[in-house]
Every structure is written in structure tokens, then in C-alpha cells.
């Protein structure tokens, strides 16, 4: 009865969320605020209980539940049994809904009336719509009676990684925060009062940006360490689906971080809040409808895609109509935004649009009858890298004092040209742009320590420094990589020239390895500096899982702060000989370091600011003085 109880609780939670939304959107003289808030509390509790019951089905190996039978196995480790719940379409939507349910409590307890009423109503109706989609087309509690399989099909071997435990929850937390931000923006448009509105919007935007940043960086690391091809970003449609909301949320943050907003920035903030959540729904549709091909795609069910399109229309079209009707009347007493800020936001929007266009263009061509084509890394590099360089130049320019800007141009151009002359990359243009952008940001940080410099906030400085470090790592790892695809067998060696010296790889032997879930062939690959200075033994594997016979490659990586040594074992060519991919990736650790530094930057931005003493009767500012005329 566990699955039936979970199903009933999900129905109850969905009904209570619809009730919350309908009740709180009624006119003030008709609504029962206490009833709406009680319904929200009940919906959150029912969602938590429903989720825990489905988790128990996984932990207890209840293969009479179809979703458990399709995504788990009795031999699966406990940690992966828990994570398998969000490893496919049904469970991932339920996880998203659970996080929306948790945010109901954030709105429920907000000191702002517009969030407690209109905001809570919009968020509850959004959760109810998600719940209705799950119940109608993605119910994870369906039974397989009477034909109960004795064993489950197992979790996809590629997903049996610590990345599954952390990456999807972080992304869905970011999406849920954007859903709450969307609800807050619509509530502000409905209410017509902006007093104290900026700080809650700012917090939701920072939290969403924090989760999306962590999710994207972790996803890149997961692809690098697990897929065996040695790269960390493939411009895959599913990767783009989480990257576009990050770009839009970054633009939104730059709107909201000013203390006092102008009317233009206030309007733009509301529009970006709506569009950023719309990009989440669009990405969800692309991932789950089957209209784009991706190794990461959840499902290929067109019916589910249609329901997601209906969800987008149900919420986005009224929100955009409301924005068009109400935003022109919005006035604000804040200062106009600087040119550099507006240019930075415009570049972020252009970058998001270029990624969206490259993702949708093949689909649009196919729908128009122009044939099938693919858009790969050359397009994205051609469009995105120049925009990234311009953004980096603007970031540095905004931090540099006016009297320092021009005398820094000489050292910047000289060091950038000198780097390219001493270390020519595979693509000189991309190498120059990447290194020049990172170099400019680092020079901007250095000049802040000169006497008389006006230093911006610590969060902004750390975030821009993190981007510089990540640019340095991404450029060096992609443009100075040494790679070889070799046919190797026992006691065969190969010497490769890396950026920091010459290294030898010696294939000693291939040996079998038996584990609970799989059996594998392991290659003992010794790594030497030069030809005689032993460093370590790398152990790449070719795993075959017992439950479904699927073969996967488990790469071996030796991490060093200057470079990574990456070895993956491919197909067996003949007895004792395998296809081996060897890569030396200089400064890729800087990429992960830069990504990790974004997280404390977001936490610094979340830290409460010291409030200055205000005179009696003075209205507080958050989106200060914004009113409807």
C-alpha cells in the first residue's frame, strides 16, 4: 500500500495547491487568507510524505512499482537507489515539485503581504500545474500488477556516479527558485506596489544563480570524469537548456544589485524574471519531448512535450500580457543605469539568444521542411567566444579607475601578444581572445590594490575573479591540450610532449575486476616524467554491468594543479590490445577552481548588509519609491 498512499498524497497535495491559488487570488473581501495558508501547509506536508514513500519503494526494492523496476536493481548501492528516484522523467518532475512545495513555506512566512497573498497563489498554482502533469502523464506510483518482475532493469550505468547525487538536485533547486522568482514578479505586477520588493527578488535571484552555477559546474565535471571523451562541455541541447537560464539569471542579478533602481531597470528586472523562468520551461520541454537528440535526454514521449507546452502557455502568456499592460505605468525614483551596466546586460542577453538559436535552429529547419542538420561546437564557439571576451572587457573596465584605464591598455596588449607568441595554441584567434579576456580581468583586480582605488563589493570582485580563473583554465585546457588515440597492449609505451614537459605512458597489463554490480577489464597504465621518473599508475576500466549487459568506459584521471593526465580505455581490438585515448590537459584545474569560487561569491552577496539608521517616517528602499501612476 506504500505506492497507493504516495499516489493519494500527491493527488491531495495537487488539490490543495489548486485550492490555495484559487482562494488567495479572490478579491480581498472574498478570500480567506488563513484557509489559503493552511492549504499551503498541507500541500507541502503531503508532498514531503509522498516523496518519502516513493523513496521507500526504491530502498525496499518494490519492483511492483513500474518506475522502481525501470530505474533500480537489488544490487544497486543504497546511495544510488535514493538518487535513482530523480534519474528519470517522473521522479525528476516530482523532485522539482517537492522543491516548489518547500518554497510555498518561504512565501507563506514572508513579511511582505504581496508574497503571502498573490505570490503564494501564483506559486501554488504553478505547483498544482506540475502536479497535474505528473498525475496525468508521468505518475511514478503506477503498479506492474499482476506481472511483478523478480528484478529491476537497473539504473543507467552512466548515471551511477556521485554526479547523479548532486547535479540534478542543484539544477532543480535553481529552477524552483526561478519559479518562485516568476511568482514574485507576477505578484508585484498584480499588486502594483514595489516597496520592499527588491531585496526578496534579489535573494531569490542569488539563490537561483548559486544553484544553477553549482549545477552547471558539477555537470561539466561529471561529463569530464564519466563520459570518457575527455571534454567538459559539448554544447549539447540538454547542457544548453541549463546554461541559458544561468545567463539570463546573471543578467537579472546585474539589474537587481543596484541599491536604487531606475524605472528602466525595474521594468527590465521584472521582464527578465519572467523570461528566465520561461527558459527553464522551454529547456524542460526540449529535454523531455524527444524533439532534440541528446545523450542526456530523459524521454522521447511527444505527449509529455505537449503538456509542457501547455504549461508554458498557461503561465507565460498571461504573465507577458500583464507585464505589457502594467509595466509602462511603472515609475521609479532611482538613478539611471550606467552605460557599462546596460552593455553588460545586453551582451548577456545576446549570449543567451545565440545559444538558444543554435539549439533550436536544427529543429526549426526540420519543421520548415528544409532538411535535417546539426549545429555543433564551431557555431557556438564562433558566436559565444567573442561575446564572452567583450563581457570580460566590460567587467574589467567597470572596475578600473578612469585614470588607470588607458595606461593599463599597454601592459594588457603586450602581455596578451607575448603569451600568444611564446605559446601558440591550436586556434590562435580563440587563444588570443580567451587569454586576453582573462588577462584583462586579472589586471583589473590587481589595480584595485593600488592606493586611491575605489573597491567594489567583495562578492562582485570574487565573482569576476572566478570568471577570470575559469577563462584561463578553459582556454588553456582546450587550446593547449595534447591528445593521442593509440592502439596499445602489454608493455607498450608512448611518449607525449605536454605544455610542462615530456611524459611517457606505459601499458603494463590488462586484468579482470569483479564487482557486485559489474565486471570490468582494467588497464594498468604507468605514468613517467620523461622516461624514468615514475609519477603514478592510472587504472582506466571497461565495465560491463551484470543487470543489462551495458558497457561503459570509466576514465582514469591523475589530477595536478598544473595539468591533468587523462586515460580512457576503448574497444578491444584483438586479444590483449585496446584502443586507448590519452590526454594531457594543462591548467584544467583552474576551470574547476573558478567554478567553485562562484559559490562563495554568491554567499557573500547573500550576507545581510548593514542598514544605515533611518529617520523616523522615512520609507525603506528596496525597489525604492516604485509606484504605479
TITI-932708 format. One record per residue (C-alpha): z, x, y. Coordinates in pm, whole numbers, padded with zeros to 5 digits, always signed. Example, Ala and Ser with C-alpha at 12.3 -4.5 7.8 and 13.67 -1.06 7.14 Angstrom:
BEGIN
+00780+01230-00450;+00714+01367-00106;
END
This chain:
BEGIN
+00000+00000+00000;+00006+00304+00230;-00359+00270+00332;-00328-00105+00382;-00022-00057+00604;-00205+00206+00810;-00505-00025+00845;-00284-00314+00957;-00107-00094+01212;-00443+00022+01351;-00552-00341+01391;-00221-00422+01559;-00248-00123+01795;-00603-00219+01893;-00499-00578+01961;-00200-00466+02170;-00419-00232+02376;-00662-00514+02449;-00361-00725+02547;-00229-00451+02775;-00561-00414+02953;-00625-00786+02999;-00270-00860+03115;-00249-00576+03370;-00592-00646+03518;-00496-01003+03601;-00419-01081+03968;-00069-00977+04073;+00064-01334+04077;-00053-01393+03718;+00022-01066+03543;+00341-00991+03351;+00397-00621+03417;+00683-00589+03173;+00484-00753+02894;+00190-00520+02956;+00413-00214+02942;+00585-00337+02626;+00246-00389+02464;+00151-00033+02561;+00471+00099+02399;+00399-00098+02085;+00039+00026+02071;+00150+00389+02095;+00409+00344+01820;+00162+00163+01592;-00098+00439+01641;+00153+00711+01555;+00262+00525+01242;-00099+00457+01136;-00189+00823+01180;+00114+00940+00982;+00031+00702+00697;-00324+00839+00674;-00179+01191+00679;+00043+01096+00386;-00263+00976+00195;-00407+01327+00232;-00084+01508+00145;-00023+01289-00163;-00386+01322-00287;-00452+00949-00276;-00818+00962-00383;-00838+00584-00397;-00892+00612-00019;-01259+00693+00034;-01201+00916+00336;-00948+01125+00144;-01177+01151-00160;-01466+01267+00059;-01274+01531+00251;-00989+01663+00036;-00903+01800-00305;-00585+01853-00502;-00642+02231-00492;-00662+02238-00114;-00370+02415+00060;-00128+02181+00237;-00222+02303+00585;-00588+02223+00525;-00500+01885+00374;-00337+01793+00704;-00625+01939+00906;-00885+01769+00684;-00782+01441+00844;-00980+01532+01158;-01250+01726+00971;-01496+01435+00968;-01609+01141+01181;-01348+00876+01100;-01041+01094+01125;-01156+01277+01437;-01201+00946+01620;-00854+00841+01505;-00711+01168+01639;-00883+01106+01974;-00742+00752+01979;-00394+00883+01897;-00408+01116+02198;-00523+00831+02420;-00225+00636+02291;+00006+00918+02391;-00142+00919+02743;-00060+00549+02770;+00301+00661+02794;+00217+00906+03073;+00067+00621+03277;+00343+00383+03166;+00607+00605+03323;+00413+00718+03630;+00589+00668+03964;+00255+00550+04108;+00203+00176+04088;-00175+00212+04067;-00140+00422+03750;+00124+00193+03598;-00095-00113+03650;-00470-00060+03696;-00473+00290+03543;-00275+00182+03237;-00501-00122+03197;-00826+00081+03208;-00689+00345+02969;-00560+00078+02730;-00898-00096+02726;-01069+00238+02663;-00835+00297+02367;-00895-00057+02245;-01271+00001+02252;-01226+00319+02046;-01003+00130+01805;-01263-00146+01770;-01533+00112+01690;-01312+00272+01426;-01230-00062+01264;-01591-00183+01264;-01783+00129+01158;-01551+00422+01086;-01248+00282+00907;-01064+00572+00737;-00845+00337+00528;-01119+00188+00307;-01034+00193-00066;-01258+00301-00356;-01129+00035-00593;-01162-00005-00883;-01357+00320-00942;-01099+00576-00826;-01226+00934-00871;-00991+01174-01050;-01058+01443-00792;-01181+01465-00434;-01504+01628-00319;-01307+01886-00120;-01320+01987+00244;-01637+02165+00355;-01570+02534+00277;-01686+02639+00624;-01406+02423+00767;-01136+02585+00554;-01028+02814+00832;-00746+02830+01085;-01008+02732+01342;-01010+02377+01200;-00634+02354+01252;-00654+02440+01624;-01007+02395+01761;-01072+02017+01718;-00726+01904+01838;-00765+02111+02154;-01108+01968+02229;-00998+01611+02161;-00692+01664+02380;-00928+01772+02659;-01148+01467+02601;-00844+01238+02604;-00726+01392+02932;-01070+01327+03080;-01040+00969+02957;-00710+00939+03143;-00869+01100+03449;-01152+00847+03431;-00899+00564+03417;-00714+00707+03717;-01037+00734+03921;-01132+00375+03844;-00777+00262+03923;-00795+00432+04263;-01125+00259+04337;-00978-00076+04235;-00653-00028+04426;-00801+00111+04746;-00503+00337+04829;-00511+00713+04784;-00161+00812+04895;-00008+01047+04640;-00326+01032+04431;-00438+01393+04443;-00150+01550+04252;-00180+01325+03941;-00558+01372+03939;-00511+01744+03980;-00265+01764+03691;-00492+01569+03458;-00791+01783+03556;-00599+02108+03500;-00465+01991+03163;-00812+01884+03055;-00959+02215+03173;-00684+02403+02990;-00753+02225+02660;-01131+02249+02693;-01110+02619+02782;-00889+02693+02482;-01107+02478+02255;-01433+02643+02360;-01298+02997+02336;-01143+02923+01997;-01468+02762+01880;-01663+03073+01982;-01415+03293+01794;-01435+03065+01490;-01815+03086+01482;-01795+03464+01523;-01546+03518+01243;-01653+03249+00996;-02027+03178+01000;-02134+03531+00905;-02421+03577+01153;-02219+03791+01391;-02268+03585+01706;-02020+03388+01912;-02246+03136+02090;-02567+02979+01960;-02644+02720+02231;-02620+02461+01958;-02622+02092+02074;-02267+02048+01949;-02147+02360+02129;-02319+02234+02444;-02151+01895+02403;-01812+02056+02468;-01938+02311+02722;-02090+02058+02965;-01756+01874+03020;-01592+02213+03080;-01843+02297+03354;-01801+01956+03517;-01421+01977+03496;-01435+02322+03658;-01634+02173+03945;-01381+01888+03971;-01093+02135+03987;-01253+02316+04279;-01272+01981+04460;-00910+01887+04394;-00732+02218+04453;-00755+02194+04832;-00436+02065+04992;-00614+01812+05208;-00948+01665+05110;-01229+01564+05338;-01395+01229+05279;-01688+01403+05112;-01468+01599+04869;-01259+01292+04789;-01571+01093+04703;-01715+01381+04504;-01388+01416+04312;-01398+01055+04201;-01764+01080+04101;-01704+01399+03902;-01407+01239+03726;-01631+00955+03610;-01928+01178+03520;-01714+01435+03334;-01579+01168+03101;-01931+01028+03065;-02044+01371+02946;-01773+01356+02675;-01906+01021+02554;-02264+01150+02564;-02165+01458+02366;-01983+01240+02115;-02297+01028+02077;-02515+01337+02021;-02277+01483+01762;-02226+01162+01565;-02554+00973+01585;-02772+01218+01391;-03042+01233+01662;-02995+01611+01702;-02977+01859+01417;-02675+02084+01409;-02468+02269+01152;-02163+02126+01332;-02272+01760+01336;-02020+01507+01200;-02251+01235+01075;-02608+01106+01076;-02533+00733+01094;-02757+00570+01359;-02541+00255+01365;-02239+00454+01476;-02450+00609+01750;-02547+00263+01875;-02180+00163+01905;-02107+00479+02103;-02395+00400+02338;-02249+00053+02388;-01912+00212+02464;-02075+00432+02730;-02248+00132+02887;-01932-00081+02877;-01725+00167+03077;-01961+00392+03273;-02194+00134+03425;-01914-00078+03581;-01737+00239+03696;-02050+00373+03868;-02118+00032+04024;-01762+00020+04155;-01798+00374+04291;-02122+00284+04468;-01961-00026+04620;-01628+00122+04731;-01675+00494+04799;-01885+00464+05122;-01589+00290+05288;-01350+00567+05196;-01227+00782+05485;-01002+01087+05475;-00838+01300+05745;-00872+01629+05561;-01080+01925+05676;-01441+01972+05578;-01503+02187+05274;-01628+02541+05326;-01991+02624+05258;-01897+02865+04978;-01691+02594+04804;-01974+02341+04822;-02225+02600+04700;-01996+02689+04409;-01963+02324+04308;-02341+02280+04339;-02401+02582+04114;-02159+02448+03852;-02339+02114+03857;-02676+02288+03829;-02548+02489+03533;-02422+02172+03361;-02756+01999+03425;-02955+02295+03288;-02754+02291+02966;-02788+01912+02939;-03164+01931+02997;-03209+02198+02731;-03005+01990+02487;-03187+01661+02550;-03541+01787+02612;-03645+01804+02244;-03513+01452+02192;-03694+01318+02499;-04021+01480+02389;-03989+01326+02044;-03915+00981+02188;-04217+01013+02418;-04443+01092+02122;-04510+01450+02236;-04413+01602+01903;-04107+01791+01789;-03997+02117+01943;-03681+02323+01973;-03516+02477+02275;-03335+02797+02188;-03142+03080+02345;-03434+03215+02559;-03440+02895+02769;-03062+02881+02812;-03040+03250+02898;-03324+03218+03149;-03162+02920+03320;-02791+02984+03281;-02753+03360+03331;-02894+03366+03689;-02675+03068+03782;-02374+03244+03632;-02447+03555+03837;-02474+03351+04158;-02144+03180+04077;-01977+03516+04023;-02113+03646+04354;-01976+03339+04532;-01638+03374+04360;-01610+03733+04478;-01746+03656+04826;-01486+03385+04885;-01203+03629+04804;-01326+03921+05014;-01224+03951+05376;-01522+03919+05615;-01485+04274+05742;-01476+04406+05382;-01780+04220+05251;-02057+04443+05381;-01903+04780+05313;-01841+04667+04953;-02212+04594+04906;-02298+04964+04892;-02050+05061+04616;-02139+04744+04424;-02513+04809+04423;-02462+05178+04346;-02226+05127+04052;-02441+04846+03908;-02759+05055+03925;-02576+05362+03791;-02447+05164+03493;-02795+05040+03406;-02939+05392+03441;-02672+05551+03221;-02651+05267+02965;-02981+05076+02944;-02943+04754+02749;-03177+04562+02520;-03280+04339+02812;-03247+04534+03139;-03263+04223+03361;-02985+04035+03180;-02784+04356+03152;-02813+04417+03526;-02719+04058+03615;-02422+04048+03379;-02280+04385+03477;-02343+04327+03849;-02161+03993+03836;-01860+04138+03651;-01858+04444+03878;-01859+04230+04194;-01567+04018+04076;-01367+04329+03986;-01437+04485+04327;-01324+04160+04491;-00996+04181+04300;-00946+04549+04391;-00997+04489+04765;-00722+04223+04759;-00474+04506+04720;-00585+04674+05042;-00350+04638+05343;-00416+04330+05552;-00597+04133+05282;-00526+03762+05263;-00448+03698+04897;-00538+03363+04739;-00320+03185+04486;-00226+03364+04165;-00390+03101+03947;-00728+03137+04121;-00709+03516+04114;-00622+03525+03746;-00896+03276+03656;-01161+03473+03846;-01038+03800+03695;-01059+03638+03350;-01421+03539+03417;-01498+03900+03518;-01345+04038+03198;-01526+03780+02984;-01857+03858+03159;-01807+04226+03089;-01733+04158+02721;-02014+03908+02675;-02273+04131+02841;-02177+04448+02654;-02143+04279+02313;-02483+04112+02342;-02684+04384+02518;-02539+04698+02356;-02489+04573+02002;-02600+04794+01714;-02717+04585+01419;-02878+04652+01082;-02979+04429+00791;-02967+04651+00483;-03016+04646+00110;-02710+04823-00032;-02549+04890-00367;-02263+05101-00508;-02218+05445-00348;-02495+05392-00096;-02430+05470+00269;-02587+05425+00607;-02511+05586+00944;-02543+05386+01267;-02526+05502+01626;-02290+05286+01831;-02209+05287+02200;-01899+05503+02142;-02022+05738+01873;-02179+05760+01530;-02032+05569+01236;-02101+05568+00863;-02073+05272+00625;-02041+05349+00255;-02075+05070-00004;-01837+05175-00283;-01839+04885-00527;-01865+04511-00584;-01578+04343-00765;-01487+03984-00859;-01195+03799-00698;-01035+03482-00838;-00851+03245-00605;-00713+02895-00652;-00996+02722-00464;-01284+02965-00518;-01408+03275-00693;-01579+03548-00497;-01763+03877-00510;-01600+04132-00280;-01772+04443-00148;-01558+04750-00076;-01720+04897+00235;-01566+05217+00374;-01599+05292+00745;-01607+05652+00876;-01629+05802+01222;-01915+06044+01188;-01943+06124+00819;-01595+06237+00722;-01322+06076+00939;-01206+05772+00741;-01111+05466+00950;-01067+05167+00718;-01209+04971+00426;-01389+04646+00507;-01391+04369+00244;-01670+04113+00304;-01689+03834+00048;-01940+03595-00102;-01732+03292-00202;-01824+03012-00444;-01595+02709-00430;-01491+02552-00761;-01489+02192-00639;-01851+02166-00527;-02022+02498-00609;-02093+02569-00242;-02143+02935-00144;-02023+03073+00187;-02002+03416+00344;-01666+03549+00460;-01733+03832+00703;-01506+04134+00734;-01423+04248+01086;-01236+04559+01196;-01108+04488+01546;-01065+04763+01802;-01018+04717+02174;-01337+04915+02242;-01557+04764+01971;-01567+04554+01656;-01720+04659+01326;-01864+04352+01157;-01990+04336+00798;-02113+04027+00611;-02234+04007+00252;-02555+03810+00197;-02754+03709-00107;-02758+03917-00424;-03100+04083-00455;-03056+04227-00802;-02757+04324-01018;-02530+04541-00808;-02735+04515-00487;-02677+04279-00197;-02823+04210+00143;-02566+04339+00396;-02551+04271+00770;-02371+04542+00970;-02298+04514+01342;-02113+04729+01594;-02016+04512+01891;-01887+04707+02194;-01621+04551+02419;-01631+04211+02249;-01252+04214+02264;-01292+04176+02641;-01464+03843+02581;-01163+03708+02390;-00922+03865+02641;-01099+03696+02932;-01095+03363+02750;-00725+03395+02674;-00645+03481+03038;-00785+03143+03144;-00489+02976+02977;-00207+03134+03183;-00425+03076+03491;-00421+02703+03416;-00046+02710+03351;+00010+02885+03685;-00192+02612+03856;+00030+02351+03688;+00352+02511+03813;+00519+02291+04076;+00463+02408+04431;+00744+02446+04680;+00737+02148+04906;+00796+02205+05273;+01056+01995+05447;+00902+01685+05595;+01012+01499+05898;+01159+01158+05846;+00896+00889+05822;+00610+01131+05754;+00374+01012+05479;+00329+01264+05198;-00017+01402+05136;-00199+01440+04811;-00533+01299+04894;-00382+01277+05239;-00447+00978+05454;-00733+00847+05246;-00778+00477+05312;-01040+00209+05293;-01165+00081+05624;
END
